[in-house]
Amino acid sequence: MMDITYMTTSELSDICFNEKEVEWRKSHKESIEEILELHILSAFGQMKSSAITKQDILTVRDTLAKVQSRTKKQYLLHASIILLCH
């Protein structure tokens, strides 16, 4: 079992993404890549997983709630935000 305490969010996301991508359709994979790049890794990418606080997550969640979707007609769905923050 690997010790994730000293890994960055970027390193962890690479591991998780690589494990899950075989289960996803191409369009879903592209959506997840985009969300990771634009929102998660830009906020937490170089932070150690053990250094991220609940307040850090809540701050990003609040920011994501104000982000429009790709179609610019609606904001990110609450369910999408929860998925990203878990």
C-alpha positions as CSV (number, residue, x, y, z in Angstrom):
1,M,0.0,0.0,0.0
2,M,1.4,3.4,-0.9
3,D,1.7,6.3,1.5
4,I,-0.2,9.2,0.0
5,T,0.7,11.6,2.8
6,Y,3.6,13.1,0.9
7,M,2.1,12.9,-2.5
8,T,0.8,16.1,-4.3
9,T,-2.7,16.4,-5.5
10,S,-1.3,16.2,-9.0
11,E,0.4,12.9,-8.4
12,L,-2.7,11.5,-6.7
13,S,-5.0,12.6,-9.6
14,D,-2.7,10.9,-12.1
15,I,-2.9,7.6,-10.2
16,C,-6.7,7.8,-9.8
17,F,-7.3,9.0,-13.4
18,N,-5.1,6.2,-14.8
19,E,-7.0,3.6,-12.8
20,K,-10.4,4.8,-13.7
21,E,-10.1,5.9,-17.3
22,V,-10.5,2.4,-18.8
23,E,-14.1,2.5,-17.4
24,W,-15.0,5.8,-19.0
25,R,-16.4,6.8,-22.4
26,K,-14.1,9.1,-24.3
27,S,-16.4,12.1,-23.7
28,H,-16.5,11.5,-20.0
29,K,-12.7,11.1,-19.9
30,E,-12.3,14.4,-21.7
31,S,-14.7,16.1,-19.2
32,I,-12.8,14.8,-16.2
33,E,-9.5,15.9,-17.7
34,E,-10.9,19.4,-18.3
35,I,-12.3,19.7,-14.8
36,L,-9.1,18.5,-13.2
37,E,-7.0,20.9,-15.2
38,L,-9.2,24.0,-14.9
39,H,-10.4,23.6,-11.3
40,I,-8.8,21.0,-9.2
41,L,-5.1,21.0,-10.2
42,S,-5.0,24.8,-10.6
43,A,-6.1,25.1,-7.0
44,F,-4.4,22.1,-5.3
45,G,-2.0,20.6,-7.9
46,Q,1.3,21.2,-6.1
47,M,-0.1,20.9,-2.5
48,K,0.6,17.8,-0.5
49,S,-2.6,15.9,0.1
50,S,-2.0,16.1,3.8
51,A,-1.8,19.9,3.7
52,I,-5.3,20.5,2.2
53,T,-7.7,21.6,4.8
54,K,-11.5,21.5,4.8
55,Q,-11.5,25.2,4.4
56,D,-9.4,24.9,1.3
57,I,-12.0,22.5,-0.2
58,L,-14.9,24.7,0.8
59,T,-13.3,27.7,-0.8
60,V,-12.8,25.9,-4.1
61,R,-16.3,24.4,-3.9
62,D,-17.7,27.9,-3.5
63,T,-15.7,29.1,-6.5
64,L,-16.9,26.2,-8.6
65,A,-20.5,27.0,-7.8
66,K,-20.0,30.2,-9.8
67,V,-18.4,28.6,-12.8
68,Q,-20.5,28.2,-15.9
69,S,-20.6,24.9,-17.8
70,R,-19.2,24.4,-21.2
71,T,-22.4,25.5,-22.8
72,K,-22.3,28.8,-20.8
73,K,-26.1,28.3,-20.3
74,Q,-25.9,26.8,-16.8
75,Y,-23.6,26.7,-13.8
76,L,-21.8,23.5,-12.8
77,L,-24.3,21.1,-11.2
78,H,-24.2,20.7,-7.5
79,A,-23.7,17.0,-8.0
80,S,-20.6,17.6,-10.2
81,I,-19.1,19.9,-7.6
82,I,-19.6,17.3,-4.8
83,L,-18.1,14.6,-7.1
84,L,-15.0,16.8,-7.6
85,C,-14.6,17.6,-3.9
86,H,-14.6,14.0,-2.8
